Amino acid sequence: MLNLEVVAPAGTRASLDIARLELPPRLRPGAELGVLDITEFFGDTTGGVRTYLLQKARYVQRRAELRQAIVVPGARDEILEATGVRCYRLHGPSVPTQKPYRFMLATRSTSRIVAHERPDLIEVGSTWFAPWLVHLATRRADVPVAWFYHSNFPRVVAPWPERAGAARRRAADLAWRYVRRLGRMVRATLAPSDFVAGELARAGVERVVRVSLGVDLDRFHPRRRERAAAMRRRHGLPDGPLAIYVGRLAAEKEVALLLDAWEDVERRTGARLALVGDGPARRRLRRRAGSERCFWLPYQHDRDHLADLLAAVDLAVSPCSIETFGLSALEALACGTPLLSADRGGVAETVDRSGAGSVFASGDVGALAEAAVRLLGADLRALGAAGRRYAEAHHGWDAVLTRIFDVYRGILES
């Protein structure tokens, strides 16, 4: 987590109510550009969106001409800040089937924050209540809004509509109607991959802007491979061939497909599988046949520790065919670890552009196993070096965020 200090009157932290509290003065009132980020896809054990917002905060901290307010849900109301950055955590109930995510329902608090912070632009990063809170908060103020399409939720409803039953197809159609509605409410929809941009265009969403995400090239670095043996011993991981999955343990991530395929991979290559993360499907996945042969590691709060893990293995696997980008896959490449990915989605594009791995036919257990066996027999060191070169050339966070802030400026100018 970014080094943020709690801002609240003495003795009120436990019962803080942002809807009534006198808010602290705006940070950097003379900044050239102020952005407010609001999302429900932010929790203590979540991944890509959290990483993106915290990296953006670090970028803003180093640039006196920028300021940022972050509005995310939490277990209670809280205000934290650092140089040029303020984070509001608004109490919200847990999403029953998607823990640790929480809903944002604080209409009055959100409107107060927007009016107080007076951002030049608002970026919405989720699809539940946050877009509507912003819609209400900006009725009397002409504040441009951009929507970062972090979750391809119509594909979560029906990953393969052509194979789905009638009820699921109707649900997916309703989801795409909702996407089009949100798209009409904003000045631009930011798409982190060509896969997502194409999906949105085919669905009739206008003003789609292709952006990318980045990786901390200093933290996720091949030099960590020197500690691989010690890292494996620390977690009780074997010395032989080892693959890793890092991500949320949820049905849409297709981890069950990976588990079903890995028994064959291990039988033919001896390669074991480690899974790192947490999510609503963790218990169910651990009950699957063959899961006892895998190594189940918890969500890694320490990003340096995660980088050590990614550098300590031979292969990273991303079985999900609907990833909008796949940040942990890029972090693996930056560590010099090759990728195996489904052939659809954002990670497949990373594999294709980097040349640092292989893809398999999405949703096909046998195809995953065959691709894994072939890849484990390839020159993994050379593939990992290609992945590192690609990450350095295209995905440093400073370059990525400079591009995103240029997009903001373009929206304001238009």
JONORGI-V622545 format. One record per residue. RES is the residue in three letters. SS is DSSP state (~ for helix, > for strand, _ for the rest). PSI is psi in whole degrees, -180 to 180 (999 if undefined). BURIAL is + if it has 24 or more other C-alpha atoms within 12 Angstrom, else -. Layout:
res->RES ss->SS psi->PSI burial->BURIAL
res->RES ss->SS psi->PSI burial->BURIAL
//
This chain:
res->MET ss->_ psi->143 burial->+
res->LEU ss->_ psi->148 burial->+
res->ASN ss->_ psi->89 burial->-
res->LEU ss->_ psi->138 burial->-
res->GLU ss->> psi->144 burial->-
res->VAL ss->> psi->134 burial->-
res->VAL ss->_ psi->109 burial->+
res->ALA ss->_ psi->150 burial->-
res->PRO ss->_ psi->148 burial->-
res->ALA ss->_ psi->134 burial->-
res->GLY ss->_ psi->1 burial->-
res->THR ss->_ psi->-3 burial->-
res->ARG ss->~ psi->-42 burial->-
res->ALA ss->~ psi->-26 burial->-
res->SER ss->~ psi->28 burial->-
res->LEU ss->_ psi->135 burial->+
res->ASP ss->_ psi->102 burial->+
res->ILE ss->_ psi->-24 burial->+
res->ALA ss->_ psi->-22 burial->+
res->ARG ss->_ psi->-21 burial->-
res->LEU ss->_ psi->144 burial->-
res->GLU ss->_ psi->118 burial->-
res->LEU ss->_ psi->149 burial->+
res->PRO ss->_ psi->157 burial->-
res->PRO ss->_ psi->150 burial->-
res->ARG ss->_ psi->141 burial->+
res->LEU ss->_ psi->144 burial->+
res->ARG ss->_ psi->61 burial->+
res->PRO ss->_ psi->-22 burial->-
res->GLY ss->_ psi->9 burial->-
res->ALA ss->_ psi->147 burial->-
res->GLU ss->_ psi->-35 burial->-
res->LEU ss->> psi->125 burial->+
res->GLY ss->> psi->131 burial->+
res->VAL ss->> psi->142 burial->+
res->LEU ss->> psi->121 burial->+
res->ASP ss->> psi->129 burial->+
res->ILE ss->> psi->131 burial->+
res->THR ss->> psi->150 burial->+
res->GLU ss->_ psi->-9 burial->+
res->PHE ss->_ psi->58 burial->+
res->PHE ss->_ psi->118 burial->+
res->GLY ss->_ psi->174 burial->+
res->ASP ss->_ psi->-21 burial->+
res->THR ss->_ psi->33 burial->+
res->THR ss->_ psi->172 burial->+
res->GLY ss->_ psi->-94 burial->+
res->GLY ss->~ psi->-48 burial->+
res->VAL ss->~ psi->-42 burial->+
res->ARG ss->~ psi->-48 burial->+
res->THR ss->~ psi->-44 burial->+
res->TYR ss->~ psi->-48 burial->+
res->LEU ss->~ psi->-38 burial->+
res->LEU ss->~ psi->-34 burial->+
res->GLN ss->~ psi->-38 burial->+
res->LYS ss->~ psi->-40 burial->+
res->ALA ss->~ psi->-42 burial->+
res->ARG ss->~ psi->-39 burial->+
res->TYR ss->~ psi->-46 burial->+
res->VAL ss->~ psi->-41 burial->+
res->GLN ss->~ psi->-34 burial->+
res->ARG ss->_ psi->0 burial->-
res->ARG ss->_ psi->107 burial->+
res->ALA ss->_ psi->-18 burial->-
res->GLU ss->_ psi->-1 burial->-
res->LEU ss->> psi->155 burial->+
res->ARG ss->> psi->156 burial->+
res->GLN ss->> psi->136 burial->+
res->ALA ss->> psi->137 burial->+
res->ILE ss->> psi->131 burial->+
res->VAL ss->> psi->116 burial->+
res->VAL ss->> psi->161 burial->+
res->PRO ss->> psi->162 burial->+
res->GLY ss->> psi->-180 burial->+
res->ALA ss->_ psi->-20 burial->+
res->ARG ss->_ psi->166 burial->+
res->ASP ss->_ psi->139 burial->+
res->GLU ss->> psi->146 burial->+
res->ILE ss->> psi->128 burial->+
res->LEU ss->> psi->154 burial->+
res->GLU ss->> psi->160 burial->+
res->ALA ss->> psi->-175 burial->+
res->THR ss->_ psi->114 burial->+
res->GLY ss->_ psi->1 burial->+
res->VAL ss->> psi->133 burial->+
res->ARG ss->> psi->137 burial->+
res->CYS ss->> psi->124 burial->+
res->TYR ss->> psi->124 burial->+
res->ARG ss->> psi->122 burial->+
res->LEU ss->> psi->131 burial->+
res->HIS ss->> psi->132 burial->+
res->GLY ss->_ psi->150 burial->+
res->PRO ss->_ psi->151 burial->-
res->SER ss->> psi->145 burial->-
res->VAL ss->_ psi->116 burial->-
res->PRO ss->_ psi->-43 burial->-
res->THR ss->_ psi->7 burial->-
res->GLN ss->_ psi->38 burial->+
res->LYS ss->_ psi->142 burial->+
res->PRO ss->_ psi->18 burial->+
res->TYR ss->_ psi->151 burial->+
res->ARG ss->> psi->149 burial->+
res->PHE ss->_ psi->154 burial->+
res->MET ss->_ psi->118 burial->+
res->LEU ss->_ psi->3 burial->+
res->ALA ss->_ psi->78 burial->+
res->THR ss->~ psi->-51 burial->+
res->ARG ss->~ psi->-44 burial->-
res->SER ss->~ psi->-44 burial->+
res->THR ss->~ psi->-44 burial->+
res->SER ss->~ psi->-40 burial->+
res->ARG ss->~ psi->-43 burial->+
res->ILE ss->~ psi->-46 burial->+
res->VAL ss->~ psi->-46 burial->+
res->ALA ss->~ psi->-37 burial->+
res->HIS ss->~ psi->-46 burial->+
res->GLU ss->~ psi->-25 burial->+
res->ARG ss->_ psi->60 burial->+
res->PRO ss->_ psi->154 burial->+
res->ASP ss->_ psi->-26 burial->+
res->LEU ss->> psi->145 burial->+
res->ILE ss->> psi->133 burial->+
res->GLU ss->> psi->121 burial->+
res->VAL ss->> psi->131 burial->+
res->GLY ss->_ psi->16 burial->+
res->SER ss->_ psi->177 burial->+
res->THR ss->_ psi->2 burial->+
res->TRP ss->_ psi->-99 burial->+
res->PHE ss->_ psi->-22 burial->+
res->ALA ss->~ psi->-45 burial->+
res->PRO ss->~ psi->-36 burial->+
res->TRP ss->~ psi->-33 burial->+
res->LEU ss->~ psi->-42 burial->+
res->VAL ss->~ psi->-41 burial->+
res->HIS ss->~ psi->-44 burial->+
res->LEU ss->~ psi->-39 burial->+
res->ALA ss->~ psi->-22 burial->+
res->THR ss->_ psi->13 burial->+
res->ARG ss->_ psi->-34 burial->-
res->ARG ss->_ psi->5 burial->-
res->ALA ss->_ psi->134 burial->-
res->ASP ss->_ psi->76 burial->-
res->VAL ss->_ psi->118 burial->+
res->PRO ss->> psi->143 burial->+
res->VAL ss->> psi->133 burial->+
res->ALA ss->> psi->151 burial->+
res->TRP ss->> psi->119 burial->+
res->PHE ss->> psi->117 burial->+
res->TYR ss->_ psi->77 burial->+
res->HIS ss->_ psi->-28 burial->+
res->SER ss->_ psi->123 burial->+
res->ASN ss->_ psi->69 burial->+
res->PHE ss->~ psi->-26 burial->+
res->PRO ss->~ psi->-31 burial->+
res->ARG ss->~ psi->-26 burial->+
res->VAL ss->~ psi->-41 burial->+
res->VAL ss->~ psi->-45 burial->+
res->ALA ss->_ psi->89 burial->+
res->PRO ss->_ psi->-35 burial->+
res->TRP ss->_ psi->83 burial->-
res->PRO ss->~ psi->-33 burial->-
res->GLU ss->~ psi->-20 burial->-
res->ARG ss->~ psi->-8 burial->-
res->ALA ss->_ psi->159 burial->-
res->GLY ss->_ psi->171 burial->-
res->ALA ss->~ psi->-42 burial->-
res->ALA ss->~ psi->-42 burial->-
res->ARG ss->~ psi->-36 burial->-
res->ARG ss->~ psi->-41 burial->-
res->ARG ss->~ psi->-40 burial->-
res->ALA ss->~ psi->-40 burial->-
res->ALA ss->~ psi->-40 burial->+
res->ASP ss->~ psi->-41 burial->-
res->LEU ss->~ psi->-38 burial->-
res->ALA ss->~ psi->-41 burial->+
res->TRP ss->~ psi->-34 burial->+
res->ARG ss->~ psi->-41 burial->-
res->TYR ss->~ psi->-41 burial->+
res->VAL ss->~ psi->-46 burial->+
res->ARG ss->~ psi->-38 burial->+
res->ARG ss->~ psi->-46 burial->-
res->LEU ss->~ psi->-37 burial->+
res->GLY ss->~ psi->-33 burial->+
res->ARG ss->~ psi->-18 burial->-
res->MET ss->_ psi->-10 burial->+
res->VAL ss->_ psi->163 burial->+
res->ARG ss->_ psi->-28 burial->+
res->ALA ss->> psi->148 burial->+
res->THR ss->> psi->120 burial->+
res->LEU ss->> psi->127 burial->+
res->ALA ss->> psi->124 burial->+
res->PRO ss->_ psi->2 burial->+
res->SER ss->_ psi->160 burial->+
res->ASP ss->~ psi->-34 burial->+
res->PHE ss->~ psi->-50 burial->+
res->VAL ss->~ psi->-45 burial->+
res->ALA ss->~ psi->-41 burial->+
res->GLY ss->~ psi->-42 burial->+
res->GLU ss->~ psi->-46 burial->+
res->LEU ss->~ psi->-42 burial->+
res->ALA ss->~ psi->-44 burial->-
res->ARG ss->~ psi->-28 burial->-
res->ALA ss->~ psi->-7 burial->+
res->GLY ss->_ psi->15 burial->-
res->VAL ss->_ psi->130 burial->+
res->GLU ss->_ psi->167 burial->+
res->ARG ss->_ psi->47 burial->+
res->VAL ss->> psi->131 burial->+
res->VAL ss->> psi->126 burial->+
res->ARG ss->> psi->120 burial->+
res->VAL ss->_ psi->-175 burial->+
res->SER ss->_ psi->177 burial->+
res->LEU ss->_ psi->171 burial->+
res->GLY ss->_ psi->-171 burial->+
res->VAL ss->> psi->144 burial->+
res->ASP ss->_ psi->100 burial->+
res->LEU ss->_ psi->-22 burial->+
res->ASP ss->_ psi->-41 burial->-
res->ARG ss->_ psi->-49 burial->+
res->PHE ss->_ psi->95 burial->+
res->HIS ss->_ psi->144 burial->+
res->PRO ss->~ psi->-19 burial->+
res->ARG ss->~ psi->-22 burial->-
res->ARG ss->~ psi->-15 burial->+
res->ARG ss->~ psi->-20 burial->+
res->GLU ss->~ psi->-23 burial->-
res->ARG ss->~ psi->13 burial->-
res->ALA ss->~ psi->-46 burial->+
res->ALA ss->~ psi->-44 burial->-
res->ALA ss->~ psi->-38 burial->-
res->MET ss->~ psi->-41 burial->+
res->ARG ss->~ psi->-42 burial->+
res->ARG ss->~ psi->-39 burial->-
res->ARG ss->~ psi->-35 burial->-
res->HIS ss->~ psi->8 burial->-
res->GLY ss->_ psi->30 burial->-
res->LEU ss->_ psi->149 burial->+
res->PRO ss->_ psi->166 burial->+
res->ASP ss->_ psi->-23 burial->-
res->GLY ss->_ psi->-162 burial->-
res->PRO ss->_ psi->136 burial->+
res->LEU ss->> psi->130 burial->+
res->ALA ss->> psi->162 burial->+
res->ILE ss->> psi->143 burial->+
res->TYR ss->> psi->129 burial->+
res->VAL ss->> psi->122 burial->+
res->GLY ss->_ psi->-176 burial->+
res->ARG ss->_ psi->137 burial->+
res->LEU ss->_ psi->86 burial->+
res->ALA ss->_ psi->158 burial->+
res->ALA ss->~ psi->-41 burial->+
res->GLU ss->~ psi->-13 burial->+
res->LYS ss->~ psi->-6 burial->+
res->GLU ss->_ psi->34 burial->+
res->VAL ss->~ psi->-30 burial->+
res->ALA ss->~ psi->-38 burial->+
res->LEU ss->~ psi->-44 burial->+
res->LEU ss->~ psi->-44 burial->+
res->LEU ss->~ psi->-41 burial->+
res->ASP ss->~ psi->-33 burial->+
res->ALA ss->~ psi->-26 burial->+
res->TRP ss->~ psi->-25 burial->+
res->GLU ss->~ psi->-42 burial->+
res->ASP ss->~ psi->-40 burial->+
res->VAL ss->~ psi->-46 burial->+
res->GLU ss->~ psi->-41 burial->+
res->ARG ss->~ psi->-37 burial->-
res->ARG ss->~ psi->-24 burial->-
res->THR ss->~ psi->-16 burial->+
res->GLY ss->_ psi->0 burial->-
res->ALA ss->_ psi->132 burial->+
res->ARG ss->> psi->170 burial->+
res->LEU ss->> psi->131 burial->+
res->ALA ss->> psi->139 burial->+
res->LEU ss->> psi->128 burial->+
res->VAL ss->> psi->122 burial->+
res->GLY ss->_ psi->-176 burial->+
res->ASP ss->_ psi->169 burial->+
res->GLY ss->_ psi->176 burial->+
res->PRO ss->_ psi->-19 burial->+
res->ALA ss->_ psi->6 burial->+
res->ARG ss->~ psi->-50 burial->+
res->ARG ss->~ psi->-43 burial->-
res->ARG ss->~ psi->-42 burial->-
res->LEU ss->~ psi->-37 burial->+
res->ARG ss->~ psi->-12 burial->+
res->ARG ss->_ psi->-7 burial->-
res->ARG ss->_ psi->149 burial->-
res->ALA ss->_ psi->134 burial->-
res->GLY ss->_ psi->-15 burial->+
res->SER ss->~ psi->-23 burial->+
res->GLU ss->~ psi->-16 burial->-
res->ARG ss->~ psi->-9 burial->+
res->CYS ss->_ psi->164 burial->+
res->PHE ss->> psi->120 burial->+
res->TRP ss->> psi->110 burial->+
res->LEU ss->> psi->146 burial->+
res->PRO ss->_ psi->170 burial->+
res->TYR ss->_ psi->137 burial->+
res->GLN ss->_ psi->104 burial->+
res->HIS ss->_ psi->-32 burial->-
res->ASP ss->_ psi->112 burial->-
res->ARG ss->~ psi->-31 burial->-
res->ASP ss->~ psi->-38 burial->-
res->HIS ss->~ psi->-40 burial->+
res->LEU ss->~ psi->-43 burial->+
res->ALA ss->~ psi->-40 burial->+
res->ASP ss->~ psi->-40 burial->+
res->LEU ss->~ psi->-45 burial->+
res->LEU ss->~ psi->-32 burial->+
res->ALA ss->~ psi->-12 burial->+
res->ALA ss->_ psi->-3 burial->+
res->VAL ss->_ psi->174 burial->+
res->ASP ss->_ psi->-24 burial->+
res->LEU ss->> psi->139 burial->+
res->ALA ss->> psi->138 burial->+
res->VAL ss->> psi->132 burial->+
res->SER ss->> psi->95 burial->+
res->PRO ss->_ psi->-12 burial->+
res->CYS ss->_ psi->132 burial->+
res->SER ss->_ psi->5 burial->+
res->ILE ss->_ psi->20 burial->+
res->GLU ss->_ psi->132 burial->+
res->THR ss->_ psi->-32 burial->+
res->PHE ss->_ psi->-64 burial->+
res->GLY ss->_ psi->71 burial->+
res->LEU ss->~ psi->-41 burial->+
res->SER ss->~ psi->-30 burial->+
res->ALA ss->~ psi->-42 burial->+
res->LEU ss->~ psi->-36 burial->+
res->GLU ss->~ psi->-36 burial->+
res->ALA ss->~ psi->-45 burial->+
res->LEU ss->~ psi->-42 burial->+
res->ALA ss->~ psi->-28 burial->+
res->CYS ss->_ psi->-2 burial->+
res->GLY ss->_ psi->23 burial->+
res->THR ss->_ psi->122 burial->+
res->PRO ss->> psi->166 burial->+
res->LEU ss->> psi->143 burial->+
res->LEU ss->> psi->127 burial->+
res->SER ss->> psi->154 burial->+
res->ALA ss->> psi->153 burial->+
res->ASP ss->_ psi->13 burial->+
res->ARG ss->_ psi->141 burial->+
res->GLY ss->_ psi->179 burial->+
res->GLY ss->~ psi->-35 burial->+
res->VAL ss->~ psi->-35 burial->+
res->ALA ss->~ psi->-37 burial->+
res->GLU ss->~ psi->-40 burial->+
res->THR ss->~ psi->-43 burial->+
res->VAL ss->~ psi->-45 burial->+
res->ASP ss->~ psi->-45 burial->+
res->ARG ss->~ psi->-33 burial->+
res->SER ss->~ psi->-27 burial->+
res->GLY ss->_ psi->23 burial->+
res->ALA ss->_ psi->41 burial->+
res->GLY ss->> psi->-151 burial->+
res->SER ss->> psi->164 burial->+
res->VAL ss->> psi->161 burial->+
res->PHE ss->> psi->161 burial->+
res->ALA ss->_ psi->121 burial->+
res->SER ss->_ psi->136 burial->+
res->GLY ss->_ psi->3 burial->+
res->ASP ss->_ psi->111 burial->+
res->VAL ss->~ psi->-48 burial->+
res->GLY ss->~ psi->-39 burial->-
res->ALA ss->~ psi->-38 burial->+
res->LEU ss->~ psi->-47 burial->+
res->ALA ss->~ psi->-47 burial->+
res->GLU ss->~ psi->-44 burial->+
res->ALA ss->~ psi->-38 burial->+
res->ALA ss->~ psi->-43 burial->+
res->VAL ss->~ psi->-46 burial->+
res->ARG ss->~ psi->-45 burial->-
res->LEU ss->~ psi->-39 burial->+
res->LEU ss->~ psi->-21 burial->+
res->GLY ss->_ psi->0 burial->-
res->ALA ss->_ psi->-180 burial->-
res->ASP ss->_ psi->88 burial->-
res->LEU ss->~ psi->-33 burial->+
res->ARG ss->~ psi->-43 burial->+
res->ALA ss->~ psi->-40 burial->-
res->LEU ss->~ psi->-41 burial->+
res->GLY ss->~ psi->-39 burial->+
res->ALA ss->~ psi->-38 burial->+
res->ALA ss->~ psi->-39 burial->+
res->GLY ss->~ psi->-42 burial->+
res->ARG ss->~ psi->-43 burial->+
res->ARG ss->~ psi->-41 burial->+
res->TYR ss->~ psi->-46 burial->+
res->ALA ss->~ psi->-43 burial->+
res->GLU ss->~ psi->-39 burial->+
res->ALA ss->~ psi->-28 burial->-
res->HIS ss->~ psi->-14 burial->+
res->HIS ss->_ psi->24 burial->+
res->GLY ss->> psi->139 burial->+
res->TRP ss->~ psi->-37 burial->+
res->ASP ss->~ psi->-46 burial->+
res->ALA ss->~ psi->-42 burial->+
res->VAL ss->~ psi->-46 burial->+
res->LEU ss->~ psi->-31 burial->+
res->THR ss->~ psi->-41 burial->+
res->ARG ss->~ psi->-43 burial->+
res->ILE ss->~ psi->-42 burial->+
res->PHE ss->~ psi->-30 burial->+
res->ASP ss->~ psi->-37 burial->-
res->VAL ss->~ psi->-44 burial->+
res->TYR ss->~ psi->-47 burial->+
res->ARG ss->~ psi->-39 burial->-
res->GLY ss->~ psi->-39 burial->-
res->ILE ss->~ psi->-42 burial->+
res->LEU ss->~ psi->-39 burial->+
res->GLU ss->~ psi->-27 burial->-
res->SER ss->_ psi->999 burial->-
//
